[in-house]
Amino acid sequence: MRLAPVDLRPRLAAGICALVLIAPLTRPGPACAALGLVLALYLLERRALPWRRLIHLEAFLALLFVTLPFSVPGAALLSLGPVTLTDAGLARTLTLAAKVTASVLLLAALFAGTAPEHLGAAARAAHLPERLIRIFLGLVRYLALIRAEMARAQEAMRARAFHPGTNRHSWRAYGWLIGRMLMRALARADRVEEAMRLRGYAGRLPRPVPPPIPAADLARAGALGAPFLVILLWELAR
């Protein structure tokens, strides 16, 4: 059984609504409930957890566990020299970690394996801002080219016996590298714009008439968002 709708439009709407409902949570209980709900979705769909994304995410969240529990006023739980672990700081840290993890896992569950151009088409059909859609599609289209150009530039630097270090010469070289990449990116953007205008581009991408959304997809999207609404109501009922 799959809760995620097949059509990308209700899937996108359900994902945005779920994130909006998760964001206001301020207590560990509702936040952990939201995380448990997302994990239950993975179990229901027999989907493997994206461990690589989680490792990168939890490495960032580790900074929260090191600093935030000791920087929020509250009842002292543990004293380590000049710093004190408080109950309010620990609760806030757990809440933020649960919310961020739940949001990332939910997006991965809804859009893993989705082609970026299909996601952009769904966002356009949902009447999201046109400029954001153009930026997203352009970034997806040319990010690989910029990465390849950066790799070639770094290889040329190594061929000239460049060895990075924490010295003035290295910082100057990296400054020139970043400036070079910015100038090449601007030049490529100008060429792409000229090519698009030669093909009749007038500032807006074609917007075909989307087909009707199947009722089953709408029902799945509602089933996905309703539990997060219940969790938010629990949060507000304290």
TILUM-986862 format. One record per residue: residue in three letters; residue number from 0; y, z, x of N, C-alpha, C in turn. Coordinates in steps of 0.05 Angstrom, whole numbers. Atoms other than C-alpha are relative to their C-alpha. Example, Ala and Ser with C-alpha at 12.3 -4.5 7.8 and 13.67 -1.06 7.14 Angstrom:
<tornus>
  res    n  n_north    n_up  n_east  ca_north   ca_up  ca_east  c_north    c_up  c_east
  Ala    0      -24       0      18       -90     156      246       24       0      18
  Ser    1      -24      -1     -16       -21     143      273       22      14     -15
</tornus>
This chain:
<tornus>
  res    n  n_north    n_up  n_east  ca_north   ca_up  ca_east  c_north    c_up  c_east
  Met    0      -24       0      17         0       0        0       25       0      18
  Arg    1      -24       2     -15        69     -18       26       24       7     -18
  Leu    2      -24      -7      15       133      16        2       23     -19       6
  Ala    3      -22      17      -8       179     -32       40       -1     -26     -16
  Pro    4        1      24      15       199     -91       -4       -4     -24      18
  Val    5        5      25     -15       178    -161       17       26     -15       4
  Asp    6      -26      13      -2       248    -190        3       18      17      18
  Leu    7      -17     -15     -19       297    -171       58       25      13     -13
  Arg    8      -24     -11      13       355    -159       10       -4      28     -11
  Pro    9        4     -28       9       327     -98      -26       -9      18      23
  Arg   10        7     -17     -23       297     -74       40       25       9      15
  Leu   11      -25      -7     -14       366     -77       72       16      20     -17
  Ala   12      -15     -19      17       398     -42       12      -13      28       1
  Ala   13       14     -26      -1       344      12       12        4      14      26
  Gly   14       -4     -12     -26       352      24       86       28      12       3
  Ile   15      -28     -10      -1       428      31       81        3      24     -17
  Cys   16       -3     -23      18       423      77       21      -14      25      12
  Ala   17       14     -22     -11       371     120       56       15      13      23
  Leu   18      -16     -11     -22       414     127      118       25      15     -10
  Val   19      -23     -14      12       474     145       75       -8      27     -12
  Leu   20        9     -26      11       433     199       41       -9      19      21
  Ile   21        9     -18     -22       406     226      107       24      11      15
  Ala   22      -23      -8     -17       474     230      142       13      26      -9
  Pro   23      -14     -25       6       505     288      101      -17      25       3
  Leu   24       17     -24      -1       446     335      112       10      18      23
  Thr   25      -11     -19     -19       469     398      148      -19      24       6
  Arg   26       19     -23      -4       408     445      145      -26     -10      11
  Pro   27       26       9     -12       343     442      184      -21      -7     -20
  Gly   28       21       5      20       300     446      122        1     -28     -12
  Pro   29       -1      27      11       325     383       86       -3     -22      22
  Ala   30        3      21     -21       331     345      153      -29      -3       8
  Cys   31       29       3      -7       259     361      172      -16     -12     -23
  Ala   32       14      13      23       238     342      101        4     -30       1
  Ala   33       -5      29      -2       271     274      111      -17     -12      22
  Leu   34       17      10     -22       235     266      177      -30      -1      -9
  Gly   35       27       0       9       169     286      145       -5     -22     -20
  Leu   36        3      22      19       181     235       89       -4     -27      15
  Val   37        3      25     -15       190     179      141      -27      -1      13
  Leu   38       27      -1     -13       127     201      178      -22      -6     -21
  Ala   39       19       6      22        90     200      111       -1     -29      -7
  Leu   40       -1      29       5       114     129      101      -17     -15      21
  Tyr   41       16      12     -21        83     110      168      -30       4      -6
  Leu   42       28      -4       6        17     142      148       -9     -16     -24
  Leu   43        7      15      24        19     109       80       -4     -30       6
  Glu   44        2      29      -7        29      40      110      -19      -5      24
  Arg   45       18       2     -23       -19      55      168       13     -15      23
  Arg   46      -16      12     -21        35      36      217        2      18      24
  Ala   47       -1     -16     -25        35      59      289       29       7       6
  Leu   48      -27      -9      -7        95      99      312       11     -15      24
  Pro   49      -12      14     -23       143      62      359        5      19      23
  Trp   50       -3     -21     -21       131     109      418       20      -7      21
  Arg   51      -19       7     -21       173      69      466       29       6      -9
  Arg   52      -27      -7      10       235      76      422        3      30      -2
  Leu   53       -2     -29       2       219     149      411        5      13      27
  Ile   54       -4     -12     -26       215     163      485       29      -3       9
  His   55      -28       4      -7       284     132      497       18      18     -16
  Leu   56      -17     -16      18       312     169      437       -2      29       7
  Glu   57        3     -28      -6       283     237      454       12       7      27
  Ala   58      -13      -6     -25       308     231      525       30       5      -4
  Phe   59      -28      -4       6       378     225      497        4      26     -15
  Leu   60       -3     -25      15       367     282      447       -5      24      17
  Ala   61        4     -23     -18       344     326      504       27      12       9
  Leu   62      -26     -10      -7       418     332      522       10      19     -21
  Leu   63       -9     -18      21       430     363      454      -13      28       3
  Phe   64       14     -26      -2       377     417      465        9      16      24
  Val   65       -9     -14     -24       407     433      533       28      12      -5
  Thr   66      -28      -8       2       480     440      510        7      12     -28
  Leu   67      -10      -9      27       489     447      434       -9      28      -8
  Pro   68        8     -28       9       448     511      421       17      22      13
  Phe   69      -15     -20     -14       492     547      471       30      -2      -4
  Ser   70      -29       5       3       560     520      448       10       5     -29
  Val   71       -8      -5      28       560     538      373        0      30      -5
  Pro   72       -1     -28       5       583     607      352      -21       8     -21
  Gly   73       19     -11      18       532     650      316      -14      24      11
  Ala   74       15     -24      -9       483     707      321      -16      -7      25
  Ala   75       13       5     -26       455     713      392      -30       3      -3
  Leu   76       29      -1      -1       381     698      400      -10       5      28
  Leu   77        9      -3     -28       377     695      476       24      -4      18
  Ser   78      -21       1     -19       424     707      533      -11      -8      27
  Leu   79        8      10     -26       418     668      598       25       0      18
  Gly   80      -23      -3     -17       472     694      644       25      -2     -17
  Pro   81      -25       2      15       540     671      619       -2     -15     -27
  Val   82        3      16      25       512     628      561      -19      15     -18
  Thr   83       16     -13      20       481     651      496      -10     -20     -20
  Leu   84       13      17      20       432     616      451        5      13     -27
  Thr   85       -7     -10      27       455     624      378      -18     -13     -21
  Asp   86       16      11      22       418     615      313       14     -24     -13
  Ala   87      -15      23      12       473     568      286       -3     -24      19
  Gly   88        3      22     -18       469     526      349      -28     -12       0
  Leu   89       27      11       1       394     520      346       -5     -15     -26
  Ala   90        3      13      26       396     503      272       14     -27       0
  Arg   91      -14      25       0       448     449      283      -14     -20      18
  Thr   92       15      18     -18       408     420      341      -24     -12     -13
  Leu   93       24       9      14       344     416      300        8     -20     -22
  Thr   94       -9      18      21       383     384      243        7     -27      10
  Leu   95       -8      26     -11       414     330      286      -24     -15      11
  Ala   96       23      14     -11       349     315      322      -18     -11     -22
  Ala   97       17      10      22       310     309      256       14     -23     -14
  Lys   98      -14      22      14       364     265      224        0     -26      17
  Val   99       -1      24     -17       370     218      284      -28     -12       2
  Thr  100       28      10      -2       294     212      292       -9     -13     -26
  Ala  101        7      11      26       284     200      218       14     -27      -5
  Ser  102      -15      25       5       338     146      216      -12     -23      18
  Val  103       11      21     -18       310     109      277      -27      -9      -9
  Leu  104       27       7       9       239     112      251        0     -16     -26
  Leu  105       -2      15      26       260      88      182        8     -29       5
  Leu  106       -9      27      -6       297      28      210      -22     -16      13
  Ala  107       22      14     -13       238      11      254      -22      -7     -20
  Ala  108       20       6      20       191      16      195        8     -23     -18
  Leu  109       -9      20      19       234     -29      151        4     -28      13
  Phe  110       -8      25     -12       255     -82      202      -15      -8      25
  Ala  111       15       7     -24       204     -82      258      -14     -27      -5
  Gly  112       12      26       3       180    -153      268       16     -20     -16
  Thr  113      -17      18      15       237    -183      227       17     -17      19
  Ala  114      -16      18     -17       270    -243      258       30       5      -5
  Pro  115      -28      -6       3       344    -230      271       15     -20     -19
  Glu  116      -14      19      18       365    -295      236       -6       5     -29
  His  117        6      -6      27       328    -274      174       15      25     -10
  Leu  118      -16     -24       7       362    -206      175       29      -8      -4
  Gly  119      -27       9       4       429    -241      183        3     -15     -27
  Ala  120       -1      14      25       413    -286      124        0      19     -24
  Ala  121        1     -20      22       395    -226       81       27      15      -2
  Ala  122      -26     -13       1       460    -191      101       21     -18     -12
  Arg  123      -19      18      12       499    -253       82       -5      -2     -30
  Ala  124        6       1      28       463    -257       16        9      25     -15
  Ala  125       -9     -25      12       481    -184        4       30       3       1
  His  126      -30       0      -1       555    -202       15       11      21      18
  Leu  127      -12     -17     -21       565    -159       76       22     -16      14
  Pro  128      -22      14     -13       628    -175      117       -8     -23      17
  Glu  129        7      25     -14       625    -246      144        4       3      30
  Arg  130       -5      -2     -28       655    -227      211      -22      16      14
  Leu  131       21     -16     -12       602    -174      224      -25     -17       3
  Ile  132       24      16       0       547    -224      207        2     -21      23
  Arg  133       -3      19     -21       576    -276      255       -3      13      28
  Ile  134        3     -14     -25       581    -225      311      -29       7       6
  Phe  135       28      -7      -3       510    -202      299      -17     -24       8
  Leu  136       16      24      -5       481    -272      298        7     -12      28
  Gly  137       -7      10     -26       521    -294      359      -11      17      23
  Leu  138       11     -18     -20       499    -232      398      -29      -5       4
  Val  139       28       5      -1       427    -245      381       -6     -26      14
  Arg  140        5      27     -11       432    -318      399        5      -2      30
  Tyr  141       -8       5     -27       466    -312      466       -4      24      19
  Leu  142        5     -23     -17       446    -243      492      -21      -7      22
  Ala  143       20       7     -20       385    -272      527       12     -18      21
  Leu  144      -13      17     -20       429    -325      561       17      17      19
  Ile  145      -17     -17     -17       477    -271      586      -18      16      18
  Arg  146       18     -15     -18       419    -230      612      -11     -17      22
  Ala  147       11      18     -21       390    -290      649       22      -6      20
  Glu  148      -22       5     -19       459    -304      679        5      25      18
  Met  149       -3     -25     -16       465    -231      701      -22       2      20
  Ala  150       22      -1     -18       396    -235      732        4     -19      24
  Arg  151       -5      19     -21       415    -297      771       22      10      19
  Ala  152      -22     -10     -16       480    -265      795      -10      23      18
  Gln  153       11     -22     -16       443    -202      819      -19     -11      21
  Glu  154       18      12     -20       391    -245      854       16     -13      22
  Ala  155      -17      12     -20       447    -283      890       12      22      18
  Met  156      -10     -22     -16       476    -216      912      -21      11      19
  Arg  157       22      -9     -18       409    -193      939       -5     -20      22
  Ala  158        4      21     -21       402    -260      976       21       2      22
  Arg  159      -22      -4     -20       467    -242     1012       -1      28      12
  Ala  160        5     -26     -13       437    -176     1035       16      23     -12
  Phe  161      -14     -22      13       473    -133      984      -19      22      -7
  His  162       16     -23       6       445     -63      979       18      20     -15
  Pro  163      -18     -18      15       476     -20      923       -1      28      10
  Gly  164       -3     -28      -9       500      49      940       25      12     -13
  Thr  165      -24     -14      10       553     100      923       22      -1      20
  Asn  166      -22       5     -19       607      70      966       19     -20     -12
  Arg  167      -21      17      10       670      31      958       -8     -30      -2
  His  168        8      28       0       639     -36      976      -18      -6     -24
  Ser  169       17       5      23       585     -29      922       15       0     -26
  Trp  170      -15       0      24       634     -10      868       18     -25      -3
  Arg  171      -16      25       1       679     -69      887      -18     -24      -8
  Ala  172       18      22       7       619    -116      884       -8       0     -29
  Tyr  173        7      -2      28       598     -90      816       24      -7     -18
  Gly  174      -24       8      15       670     -98      792        3     -30      -2
  Trp  175       -1      30       0       670    -171      813      -22     -11     -17
  Leu  176       22      10      16       602    -180      780        6       2     -30
  Ile  177       -7      -3      29       626    -152      713       22     -19      -8
  Gly  178      -22      19       6       690    -193      716      -10     -28      -2
  Arg  179       11      27       1       650    -255      731      -16      -5     -25
  Met  180       15       3      24       604    -243      673       18      -2     -25
  Leu  181      -19       1      22       663    -231      626       12     -28      -2
  Met  182      -12      26       0       696    -296      647      -20     -22      -8
  Arg  183       20      20       8       631    -336      640       -6       3     -30
  Ala  184        5      -3      29       619    -305      571       23     -12     -16
  Leu  185      -22      12      14       689    -325      549       -1     -30       1
  Ala  186        2      29      -2       679    -395      575      -22     -11     -17
  Arg  187       21       9      17       613    -401      540        7       2     -30
  Ala  188       -9      -3      28       644    -375      475       18     -23      -8
  Asp  189      -17      22       6       697    -429      479      -16     -26      -4
  Arg  190       17      24       3       644    -483      489      -15       0     -26
  Val  191       15      -2      25       603    -457      431       18      -5     -24
  Glu  192      -18       5      22       664    -456      386        7     -29      -3
  Glu  193       -6      28       1       682    -527      404      -24     -16     -12
  Ala  194       24      14      11       610    -550      390       -3       5     -30
  Met  195        2      -6      28       611    -514      323       21     -16     -17
  Arg  196      -21      15      14       677    -546      303       -6     -30      -2
  Leu  197        8      28       1       651    -615      321      -21      -5     -21
  Arg  198       20       3      21       595    -602      272       10       9     -28
  Gly  199      -12      -5      26       643    -586      216        3      30      -7
  Tyr  200       -3     -29       5       647    -510      223       29       6      -7
  Ala  201      -27      -6      10       708    -484      184        5      30      -2
  Gly  202       -5     -28       1       704    -410      196      -19      17     -16
  Arg  203       20     -14      16       647    -392      150      -27     -14       3
  Leu  204       27      11      -1       573    -401      156       -9      -9     -28
  Pro  205       10       8      27       536    -438      100      -13      23     -14
  Arg  206       11     -21      16       518    -391       44      -17     -12     -23
  Pro  207       17      12      22       459    -420        4       -4      20     -22
  Val  208        5     -17      23       445    -393      -65      -27      14       3
  Pro  209       26     -14      -4       392    -338      -56      -16       0     -26
  Pro  210       17      -1      24       333    -336     -103        2      27     -13
  Pro  211        0     -26      13       327    -280     -154      -18      20      14
  Ile  212       16     -21     -13       301    -214     -127      -23       7     -19
  Pro  213       23      -7      18       230    -200     -154        3      29      -9
  Ala  214       -2     -28      11       226    -138     -198      -17      19      16
  Ala  215       18     -17     -16       169    -111     -155       15      10      25
  Asp  216      -15      -8     -24       215    -111      -94       21      20      -7
  Leu  217      -20     -20       9       269     -74     -132      -13      27      -5
  Ala  218       14     -26       5       218     -22     -154       -7      13      26
  Arg  219        7     -12     -25       194     -12      -83       25      11      14
  Ala  220      -24     -10     -12       265      -5      -58        9      26     -13
  Gly  221       -6     -25      14       279      47     -112      -18      23       7
  Ala  222       19     -21      -8       216      84      -94        5      10      28
  Leu  223       -6      -9     -27       238      86      -22       24      18       1
  Gly  224      -24     -15      -2       307     113      -35        1      25     -17
  Ala  225       -1     -23      18       292     163      -91       -7      26      14
  Pro  226        6     -25     -13       259     216      -47       22      11      18
  Phe  227      -23      -9     -17       319     218        0       22      10     -18
  Leu  228      -20     -11      19       364     228      -61       -8      28      -8
  Val  229        9     -26       8       321     287      -81        5      20      23
  Ile  230       -5     -18     -23       327     316      -10       30       7       2
  Leu  231      -28      -5      -1       403     308      -13        8      20     -22
  Leu  232       -6     -19      21       406     343      -80      -10      29       7
  Trp  233        9     -26     -10       365     400      -49       20      11      19
  Glu  234      -20      -9     -19       416     403        6       25      11     -14
  Leu  235      -25      -8      15       474     407      -44       -4      24     -18
  Ala  236        6     -22      19       439     459      -87       -1      27      13
  Arg  237        2     -26     -14       443     515      -35       22      18     -10
</tornus>
